[in-house]
Amino acid sequence: MAVTLGELARVTGGELYNGDPASLINAVATLQHAGEGDISFLANKGYRKFLRDTRASAVILAPAEVKACPTAAIVLDNPYAGYARAATLLAPGRPDRQGIHPQACVEPGSRVDPAAWIGPHCCVEAGAVIHAGVQLASGCHVDAGSVIGAFSRLGANVVVCHDVRIGERVTIAPGAVIGSDGFGLAKDQGKWLKVPQLGSVRIGNDVDIGANTTIDRGALEDTILEEGVRLDNQIQVAHNVFIGAHTAIAGCVGISGSARIGRNCMIGGGAGIVGHLEITDNVVVTGMTMVTKSITEPGVYSSGVPAQDNDSWNRNYARLRQLDKLARKLHRLERLLAERRSQGPGS
């Protein structure tokens, strides 16, 4: 798909510098591998060394980099966002399909809009509602009572359990499970009793959910993802979790039941969030952090130990094991010093 430089400048919200608005761009590429007809971008100063020799027809970059650019440029304050918009325009994805594949099972009593696509080996149970423009890839299962909003796309083998509500333009990658039972157990006389999970899952518009991510249904009330949430692959969202609008969560994060995460947060990969706590808006939790109590102030929070060479780690860990002994010794010395001061000079 070819797009003019002028159109790309308009879509990205940038200003065209030193280029012909009618020039055609066919694809996006890295600075070092781009050629004629490609557009590239510079968002990380670590790649500035490739700018001088790039063969791209144009580069998306910040105002401070314009003088060093040897070719046409689209200039804006956030070049990475500009790149995202340009890439979306140049590579819009596979075209939508309509209809029901002969090998799909669509039960009587379901409602499938004629403008939706139900792929091979999909199952849509009675009472499910599939709106216009929805695309179900092969092997998807949509249980009774679930609703999938217009223009949402489900990758292969996605399971949507009963009574789930999915908004419009939601993208769910292959293997995700939405609305399975939460991990609700009560112990009685040394045995576990399963607690029925009577809530469901509600997902807002324009949400992305990564491959093999699982979102459990609520115990009584619903698990909720507000609009614009972005979830990476292999994330566990437990029952009754609330995730605020436009929060992004990286892979392998585990969120325990009834945790509330605010809007515009970023949670790094491998982080763990204990249940029944609250994280306020505009919080960044770095990778591998364990959040064990509520975060009430915006900011950056960390608890992981960064990698270091093995000899340093062994020395530091050996000292770490002595911290309690050292703290007790310091406490005794402080108490002794306080006693001597209280006895006056010459004591």
Sequence and secondary structure as in RCSB ss.txt:
>XXXX:A:sequence
MAVTLGELARVTGGELYNGDPASLINAVATLQHAGEGDISFLANKGYRKFLRDTRASAVILAPAEVKACPTAAIV
LDNPYAGYARAATLLAPGRPDRQGIHPQACVEPGSRVDPAAWIGPHCCVEAGAVIHAGVQLASGCHVDAGSVIGA
FSRLGANVVVCHDVRIGERVTIAPGAVIGSDGFGLAKDQGKWLKVPQLGSVRIGNDVDIGANTTIDRGALEDTIL
EEGVRLDNQIQVAHNVFIGAHTAIAGCVGISGSARIGRNCMIGGGAGIVGHLEITDNVVVTGMTMVTKSITEPGV
YSSGVPAQDNDSWNRNYARLRQLDKLARKLHRLERLLAERRSQGPGS
>XXXX:A:secstr
  EEHHHHHHHHT EEESS TT EE EE  TTT  TTEEEE  SGGGGGGTTT   SEEEE GGGGGG SSEEEE
 S HHHHHHHHHHHH   S    EE TT EE TT EE TTSEE TT EE TT EE TT EE TT EE TT EE T
T EE TT EE TT EE TT EE TT EEEE    EEEETTEEEE      EEE TT EE TT EEE  SSS EEE
 TT EE SS EE TT EE TT EE TT EE TT EE TT EE TT EE TT EE SSEEE TT EE S B S EE
E        HHHHHHHHHHHTTHHHHHHHHHHHHHHHHHHHHT TT 
